[in-house]
Amino acid sequence: MIECIERAHYILSNLMAVKPGEEVLIAIDPQTDMRMANAMAAQL
């Protein structure tokens, strides 16, 4: 799970350039592993 959190932080801050206070919609399909979606949501 720690690896997911580190990757989520990198994706959101470096690749997507999400700034504090911005809203983000996380859309996944039902077959997706929820760990990454949960890690991204935890970073927001």
mmCIF file as gemmi writes it, N, C-alpha and C atoms, coordinates in Angstrom:
data_model
loop_
_atom_site.group_PDB
_atom_site.id
_atom_site.type_symbol
_atom_site.label_atom_id
_atom_site.label_alt_id
_atom_site.label_comp_id
_atom_site.label_asym_id
_atom_site.label_entity_id
_atom_site.label_seq_id
_atom_site.pdbx_PDB_ins_code
_atom_site.Cartn_x
_atom_site.Cartn_y
_atom_site.Cartn_z
_atom_site.occupancy
_atom_site.B_iso_or_equiv
_atom_site.pdbx_formal_charge
_atom_site.auth_seq_id
_atom_site.auth_asym_id
_atom_site.pdbx_PDB_model_num
ATOM 1 N N . MET Axp A 1 ? 0.826 -1.201 0 1 0 ? 1 A 1
ATOM 2 C CA . MET Axp A 1 ? 0 0 0 1 0 ? 1 A 1
ATOM 3 C C . MET Axp A 1 ? 0.865 1.256 0 1 0 ? 1 A 1
ATOM 4 N N . ILE Axp A 2 ? 2.005 1.228 0.672 1 0 ? 2 A 1
ATOM 5 C CA . ILE Axp A 2 ? 2.89 2.405 0.716 1 0 ? 2 A 1
ATOM 6 C C . ILE Axp A 2 ? 3.348 2.763 -0.69 1 0 ? 2 A 1
ATOM 7 N N . GLU Axp A 3 ? 3.642 1.755 -1.494 1 0 ? 3 A 1
ATOM 8 C CA . GLU Axp A 3 ? 4.059 2.003 -2.872 1 0 ? 3 A 1
ATOM 9 C C . GLU Axp A 3 ? 2.948 2.712 -3.649 1 0 ? 3 A 1
ATOM 10 N N . CYS Axp A 4 ? 1.701 2.318 -3.432 1 0 ? 4 A 1
ATOM 11 C CA . CYS Axp A 4 ? 0.568 2.972 -4.097 1 0 ? 4 A 1
ATOM 12 C C . CYS Axp A 4 ? 0.468 4.433 -3.674 1 0 ? 4 A 1
ATOM 13 N N . ILE Axp A 5 ? 0.659 4.701 -2.399 1 0 ? 5 A 1
ATOM 14 C CA . ILE Axp A 5 ? 0.572 6.073 -1.898 1 0 ? 5 A 1
ATOM 15 C C . ILE Axp A 5 ? 1.664 6.937 -2.511 1 0 ? 5 A 1
ATOM 16 N N . GLU Axp A 6 ? 2.879 6.401 -2.602 1 0 ? 6 A 1
ATOM 17 C CA . GLU Axp A 6 ? 3.983 7.158 -3.207 1 0 ? 6 A 1
ATOM 18 C C . GLU Axp A 6 ? 3.703 7.443 -4.678 1 0 ? 6 A 1
ATOM 19 N N . ARG Axp A 7 ? 3.212 6.449 -5.395 1 0 ? 7 A 1
ATOM 20 C CA . ARG Axp A 7 ? 2.893 6.637 -6.818 1 0 ? 7 A 1
ATOM 21 C C . ARG Axp A 7 ? 1.738 7.609 -6.999 1 0 ? 7 A 1
ATOM 22 N N . ALA Axp A 8 ? 0.729 7.514 -6.144 1 0 ? 8 A 1
ATOM 23 C CA . ALA Axp A 8 ? -0.413 8.424 -6.233 1 0 ? 8 A 1
ATOM 24 C C . ALA Axp A 8 ? 0.036 9.863 -6.028 1 0 ? 8 A 1
ATOM 25 N N . HIS Axp A 9 ? 0.897 10.079 -5.051 1 0 ? 9 A 1
ATOM 26 C CA . HIS Axp A 9 ? 1.413 11.428 -4.8 1 0 ? 9 A 1
ATOM 27 C C . HIS Axp A 9 ? 2.166 11.945 -6.025 1 0 ? 9 A 1
ATOM 28 N N . TYR Axp A 10 ? 3.01 11.114 -6.608 1 0 ? 10 A 1
ATOM 29 C CA . TYR Axp A 10 ? 3.774 11.509 -7.8 1 0 ? 10 A 1
ATOM 30 C C . TYR Axp A 10 ? 2.84 11.839 -8.966 1 0 ? 10 A 1
ATOM 31 N N . ILE Axp A 11 ? 1.849 10.987 -9.201 1 0 ? 11 A 1
ATOM 32 C CA . ILE Axp A 11 ? 0.912 11.212 -10.307 1 0 ? 11 A 1
ATOM 33 C C . ILE Axp A 11 ? 0.154 12.516 -10.122 1 0 ? 11 A 1
ATOM 34 N N . LEU Axp A 12 ? -0.396 12.718 -8.924 1 0 ? 12 A 1
ATOM 35 C CA . LEU Axp A 12 ? -1.211 13.907 -8.687 1 0 ? 12 A 1
ATOM 36 C C . LEU Axp A 12 ? -0.395 15.192 -8.692 1 0 ? 12 A 1
ATOM 37 N N . SER Axp A 13 ? 0.77 15.182 -8.072 1 0 ? 13 A 1
ATOM 38 C CA . SER Axp A 13 ? 1.537 16.428 -7.948 1 0 ? 13 A 1
ATOM 39 C C . SER Axp A 13 ? 2.412 16.713 -9.157 1 0 ? 13 A 1
ATOM 40 N N . ASN Axp A 14 ? 3.05 15.706 -9.729 1 0 ? 14 A 1
ATOM 41 C CA . ASN Axp A 14 ? 3.986 15.943 -10.83 1 0 ? 14 A 1
ATOM 42 C C . ASN Axp A 14 ? 3.358 15.802 -12.21 1 0 ? 14 A 1
ATOM 43 N N . LEU Axp A 15 ? 2.593 14.756 -12.427 1 0 ? 15 A 1
ATOM 44 C CA . LEU Axp A 15 ? 2.037 14.52 -13.754 1 0 ? 15 A 1
ATOM 45 C C . LEU Axp A 15 ? 0.758 15.317 -14.003 1 0 ? 15 A 1
ATOM 46 N N . MET Axp A 16 ? -0.106 15.388 -12.993 1 0 ? 16 A 1
ATOM 47 C CA . MET Axp A 16 ? -1.372 16.1 -13.157 1 0 ? 16 A 1
ATOM 48 C C . MET Axp A 16 ? -1.321 17.531 -12.628 1 0 ? 16 A 1
ATOM 49 N N . ALA Axp A 17 ? -0.297 17.859 -11.874 1 0 ? 17 A 1
ATOM 50 C CA . ALA Axp A 17 ? -0.096 19.203 -11.313 1 0 ? 17 A 1
ATOM 51 C C . ALA Axp A 17 ? -1.314 19.698 -10.532 1 0 ? 17 A 1
ATOM 52 N N . VAL Axp A 18 ? -1.889 18.822 -9.711 1 0 ? 18 A 1
ATOM 53 C CA . VAL Axp A 18 ? -3.034 19.194 -8.877 1 0 ? 18 A 1
ATOM 54 C C . VAL Axp A 18 ? -2.537 20.094 -7.75 1 0 ? 18 A 1
ATOM 55 N N . LYS Axp A 19 ? -3.194 21.218 -7.589 1 0 ? 19 A 1
ATOM 56 C CA . LYS Axp A 19 ? -2.831 22.192 -6.56 1 0 ? 19 A 1
ATOM 57 C C . LYS Axp A 19 ? -3.753 22.036 -5.352 1 0 ? 19 A 1
ATOM 58 N N . PRO Axp A 20 ? -3.29 22.429 -4.164 1 0 ? 20 A 1
ATOM 59 C CA . PRO Axp A 20 ? -4.149 22.377 -2.974 1 0 ? 20 A 1
ATOM 60 C C . PRO Axp A 20 ? -5.442 23.161 -3.206 1 0 ? 20 A 1
ATOM 61 N N . GLY Axp A 21 ? -6.545 22.578 -2.806 1 0 ? 21 A 1
ATOM 62 C CA . GLY Axp A 21 ? -7.842 23.22 -2.951 1 0 ? 21 A 1
ATOM 63 C C . GLY Axp A 21 ? -8.567 22.857 -4.233 1 0 ? 21 A 1
ATOM 64 N N . GLU Axp A 22 ? -7.873 22.278 -5.201 1 0 ? 22 A 1
ATOM 65 C CA . GLU Axp A 22 ? -8.527 21.874 -6.443 1 0 ? 22 A 1
ATOM 66 C C . GLU Axp A 22 ? -9.311 20.586 -6.215 1 0 ? 22 A 1
ATOM 67 N N . GLU Axp A 23 ? -10.386 20.434 -6.975 1 0 ? 23 A 1
ATOM 68 C CA . GLU Axp A 23 ? -11.185 19.22 -6.902 1 0 ? 23 A 1
ATOM 69 C C . GLU Axp A 23 ? -10.789 18.3 -8.044 1 0 ? 23 A 1
ATOM 70 N N . VAL Axp A 24 ? -10.782 17 -7.768 1 0 ? 24 A 1
ATOM 71 C CA . VAL Axp A 24 ? -10.385 16.001 -8.759 1 0 ? 24 A 1
ATOM 72 C C . VAL Axp A 24 ? -11.45 14.911 -8.793 1 0 ? 24 A 1
ATOM 73 N N . LEU Axp A 25 ? -11.835 14.517 -9.994 1 0 ? 25 A 1
ATOM 74 C CA . LEU Axp A 25 ? -12.764 13.405 -10.159 1 0 ? 25 A 1
ATOM 75 C C . LEU Axp A 25 ? -11.955 12.16 -10.496 1 0 ? 25 A 1
ATOM 76 N N . ILE Axp A 26 ? -12.129 11.116 -9.712 1 0 ? 26 A 1
ATOM 77 C CA . ILE Axp A 26 ? -11.45 9.846 -9.96 1 0 ? 26 A 1
ATOM 78 C C . ILE Axp A 26 ? -12.498 8.887 -10.512 1 0 ? 26 A 1
ATOM 79 N N . ALA Axp A 27 ? -12.352 8.522 -11.775 1 0 ? 27 A 1
ATOM 80 C CA . ALA Axp A 27 ? -13.3 7.612 -12.429 1 0 ? 27 A 1
ATOM 81 C C . ALA Axp A 27 ? -12.574 6.319 -12.782 1 0 ? 27 A 1
ATOM 82 N N . ILE Axp A 28 ? -13.126 5.205 -12.34 1 0 ? 28 A 1
ATOM 83 C CA . ILE Axp A 28 ? -12.525 3.9 -12.628 1 0 ? 28 A 1
ATOM 84 C C . ILE Axp A 28 ? -13.62 2.945 -13.076 1 0 ? 28 A 1
ATOM 85 N N . ASP Axp A 29 ? -13.211 1.875 -13.751 1 0 ? 29 A 1
ATOM 86 C CA . ASP Axp A 29 ? -14.207 0.874 -14.114 1 0 ? 29 A 1
ATOM 87 C C . ASP Axp A 29 ? -14.309 -0.161 -12.99 1 0 ? 29 A 1
ATOM 88 N N . PRO Axp A 30 ? -15.392 -0.925 -12.955 1 0 ? 30 A 1
ATOM 89 C CA . PRO Axp A 30 ? -15.617 -1.86 -11.848 1 0 ? 30 A 1
ATOM 90 C C . PRO Axp A 30 ? -14.558 -2.961 -11.723 1 0 ? 30 A 1
ATOM 91 N N . GLN Axp A 31 ? -13.798 -3.211 -12.767 1 0 ? 31 A 1
ATOM 92 C CA . GLN Axp A 31 ? -12.783 -4.261 -12.741 1 0 ? 31 A 1
ATOM 93 C C . GLN Axp A 31 ? -11.436 -3.766 -12.225 1 0 ? 31 A 1
ATOM 94 N N . THR Axp A 32 ? -11.317 -2.464 -11.971 1 0 ? 32 A 1
ATOM 95 C CA . THR Axp A 32 ? -10.057 -1.872 -11.533 1 0 ? 32 A 1
ATOM 96 C C . THR Axp A 32 ? -9.759 -2.213 -10.074 1 0 ? 32 A 1
ATOM 97 N N . ASP Axp A 33 ? -8.5 -2.435 -9.787 1 0 ? 33 A 1
ATOM 98 C CA . ASP Axp A 33 ? -8.056 -2.64 -8.409 1 0 ? 33 A 1
ATOM 99 C C . ASP Axp A 33 ? -8.24 -1.317 -7.661 1 0 ? 33 A 1
ATOM 100 N N . MET Axp A 34 ? -8.97 -1.333 -6.591 1 0 ? 34 A 1
ATOM 101 C CA . MET Axp A 34 ? -9.323 -0.108 -5.866 1 0 ? 34 A 1
ATOM 102 C C . MET Axp A 34 ? -8.163 0.499 -5.078 1 0 ? 34 A 1
ATOM 103 N N . ARG Axp A 35 ? -7.06 -0.217 -4.907 1 0 ? 35 A 1
ATOM 104 C CA . ARG Axp A 35 ? -5.958 0.303 -4.089 1 0 ? 35 A 1
ATOM 105 C C . ARG Axp A 35 ? -5.424 1.627 -4.621 1 0 ? 35 A 1
ATOM 106 N N . MET Axp A 36 ? -5.233 1.73 -5.933 1 0 ? 36 A 1
ATOM 107 C CA . MET Axp A 36 ? -4.68 2.962 -6.492 1 0 ? 36 A 1
ATOM 108 C C . MET Axp A 36 ? -5.694 4.102 -6.399 1 0 ? 36 A 1
ATOM 109 N N . ALA Axp A 37 ? -6.948 3.823 -6.67 1 0 ? 37 A 1
ATOM 110 C CA . ALA Axp A 37 ? -7.982 4.851 -6.551 1 0 ? 37 A 1
ATOM 111 C C . ALA Axp A 37 ? -8.075 5.351 -5.112 1 0 ? 37 A 1
ATOM 112 N N . ASN Axp A 38 ? -8.02 4.444 -4.155 1 0 ? 38 A 1
ATOM 113 C CA . ASN Axp A 38 ? -8.067 4.833 -2.746 1 0 ? 38 A 1
ATOM 114 C C . ASN Axp A 38 ? -6.831 5.634 -2.348 1 0 ? 38 A 1
ATOM 115 N N . ALA Axp A 39 ? -5.671 5.244 -2.863 1 0 ? 39 A 1
ATOM 116 C CA . ALA Axp A 39 ? -4.438 5.973 -2.555 1 0 ? 39 A 1
ATOM 117 C C . ALA Axp A 39 ? -4.496 7.388 -3.115 1 0 ? 39 A 1
ATOM 118 N N . MET Axp A 40 ? -5.04 7.526 -4.329 1 0 ? 40 A 1
ATOM 119 C CA . MET Axp A 40 ? -5.161 8.865 -4.917 1 0 ? 40 A 1
ATOM 120 C C . MET Axp A 40 ? -6.15 9.714 -4.117 1 0 ? 40 A 1
ATOM 121 N N . ALA Axp A 41 ? -7.264 9.122 -3.729 1 0 ? 41 A 1
ATOM 122 C CA . ALA Axp A 41 ? -8.259 9.856 -2.948 1 0 ? 41 A 1
ATOM 123 C C . ALA Axp A 41 ? -7.677 10.297 -1.607 1 0 ? 41 A 1
ATOM 124 N N . ALA Axp A 42 ? -6.835 9.487 -1.019 1 0 ? 42 A 1
ATOM 125 C CA . ALA Axp A 42 ? -6.228 9.828 0.272 1 0 ? 42 A 1
ATOM 126 C C . ALA Axp A 42 ? -5.267 11.004 0.156 1 0 ? 42 A 1
ATOM 127 N N . GLN Axp A 43 ? -4.709 11.223 -1.027 1 0 ? 43 A 1
ATOM 128 C CA . GLN Axp A 43 ? -3.757 12.312 -1.235 1 0 ? 43 A 1
ATOM 129 C C . GLN Axp A 43 ? -4.444 13.662 -1.427 1 0 ? 43 A 1
ATOM 130 N N . LEU Axp A 44 ? -5.742 13.64 -1.684 1 0 ? 44 A 1
ATOM 131 C CA . LEU Axp A 44 ? -6.449 14.895 -1.985 1 0 ? 44 A 1
ATOM 132 C C . LEU Axp A 44 ? -6.934 15.598 -0.763 1 0 ? 44 A 1
